[in-house]
Amino acid sequence: MSSPDDRRTARRVMIVIGLVLVTLLGLLLLWATRRVLVWLVLAAFFAAALKPPVDRLQRRFVRRRTLATLLVFLATFALLSGVAALIVVPLLDEVTRFVAHAPELLREARSGQGRLGELLDRFGLRRYAETHRGLIEGYTERARQPALGVVRGVVEGVVGVVTVTVLAYLMVLEAPRMSVALLALSGDGRGERLRRIGRECGRTITGYVTGNLLISVICGGLTFVVLFLLGVPFAAVIALLVAVADLVPLVGATVGALVAAGAAFLHSPTAGIVTLVFFVVYQQVENHLLQPVIMGRAVRLNPLTVLVSVLLAAELAGLVGALLAIPAAGIVQVLLREAGLPRRLARRGGGPAGNRRDQRR
């Protein structure tokens, strides 16, 4: 017969094994549903950013929550559609013109004529292309094969955008009911505290969105000035593309720089070099001055916390992590501050402990 100690040891071993299995199953579940979880996080982010204007509109002009939410989402959609139209329509015109001139450009490049041919000759790319023509044709043939994968990715992206929009709309619409239910579950004592935490978190996300838009406007405006002075065609459209790309912290300016520098190099090598130098300098200024200072004031974080949180989140979660790093750091700061608030109030005599001492006196 087994002793009580053996039975207790066997029970502990089974508990540890069970906890390990449950943890593994939880991690597998998170990995299997990672796409939906990302959608939920993005929807919650946009819902928190759009909730304050919906609340303000409902409080001042529109009494019905459904109508106020619908008006704010329609205004946001109209604004984004207008920006997209300003970008897409000129780009489609440029693509059409490029396709019409593509045979002539290819002929000039092969013969070493024109700006493209001169660039190819200068960097030795035309000789490399002629020497490795078979290899390049093989890569071209392979690039045509995953067309179905590209289409599938586009469809999944559209489905993701629609899903995030619907989720964000429902979150904003049901926010008052969810708040009432949460406050009812928490009781009267914690209700005001939870309400204050919610207000601070919403203010943090709204400040992040405002600060990020301000930085993008600065980047787009400076890009337009540089390209306009260099005489690069369609400077306004390129600057708008750069501003949209700059919404992504840290790496956005680099993506925009590639687009702007490519257009500037097609105009002239001098313009391309000047544009590259501008973006190298500007990206350092944005990453180490504008981003920490503006985001620090908008989200109420110190510049070092902003920079470290973006770097760590971008390394851990890529693009989504870089987008959500600053508001997440702000929310963590709010939670930490609220966690330490009762102790500070108790020390000052303003909390429950202080009130009980006053009553005893």
C-alpha positions, 0 to 999 in steps of 0.5 A: 500500500502506498503511504500518504506522502506518496499519494501527496507526491503523486497528486502534486505531480499530476497537478503540475502535469495538468497545469503544463498541459493546460498552458500548452493548450492555451498557447496553441489556442492563442496561436490558432486564433492569432488573426482574430485576436489581432483584429480584436486588438485593432478594433478596440484601439479604433473604438477607443479613439472614436468613442470620445467624439461619439460621446461628445456628439451624443451629449451635445447634438444627437440623443440616440447613440446609434445615430451618433455612432453612425455619423462619426463612422461615416465622417471618418470613412468619408475623410479616409476615402477622400485621402485615398482618392487624392492618392489613388487617382493620380497614381492610376494616371501615372501608372497608365502613362508608365504602361504606355511608355514602358516599351520605349523605356525598355528599348532605351534601357537596353540600348543604354539611352535615356535616364534609365539607361544611363543609370543602368550603365553607370552602376553596371546593371545593364551588363549584369542583366545581359550576362544573367538573362536566363536567371532573371527570366527564371525569377520573372517566371516564378514571380508570375506563379504566386498570383493566386496567393497575391489575390488571396492576400488582398481578399484577406486584407479586405475581409480584415478591414471590414471585420475590424470596422464592424467590430469597432462600430459595435464596441463604440455602440455598446460601450455605455451598456458594457460600462454599466454592466462592468460597474454593476459587477464591480460594486459601488466602491470601485465604480468611480475608480474604473470610470476614471481609469476608462477616461484616462485610457481613452484620453491616452489613445486619443492623444496618441492618434492626434500626436501621430497625425501631427507628426505625419503632417510635419513629415508630409509637409517637409517632403513636399517642400523638398520635392517641390524645390527640387522640381520633382513631378507630382510632389504633392501626391508623393508627399501625401504617400509619405505622410500616410506611410509615416503613420507607422512609428520608426519604420514608416519614414523609411518606407516613405523615403524609398518612394520619394527617393525613387521618384526623385532619382527618376527625375535626376540623380542630384534630386535623388541624392538630396532627397536621400540625405533629407530623409536620413536627417529627418528620420533621425530627428523624428525618431529621437526628437519629434516622436518622443517629445510630441508623443510624450506630451500627447500620451503623457509619457516621458521620451525615453519610455516612448522610444523604448516601448516602440523599439521593444514592441516592434521587435516582438510584434512587428508592425502591429506592435509598433502601432500599438506600443505607445498607447499600450505603454500609456495604458500601463502607466495609467494602471500603475498609477491607479494601483498606487493611488490607494496607498498614497491616499492612505498615507495622506489620510484621504483614503478609507484608512484615513477616514476610519482614523478620522471617525475614531478621533 
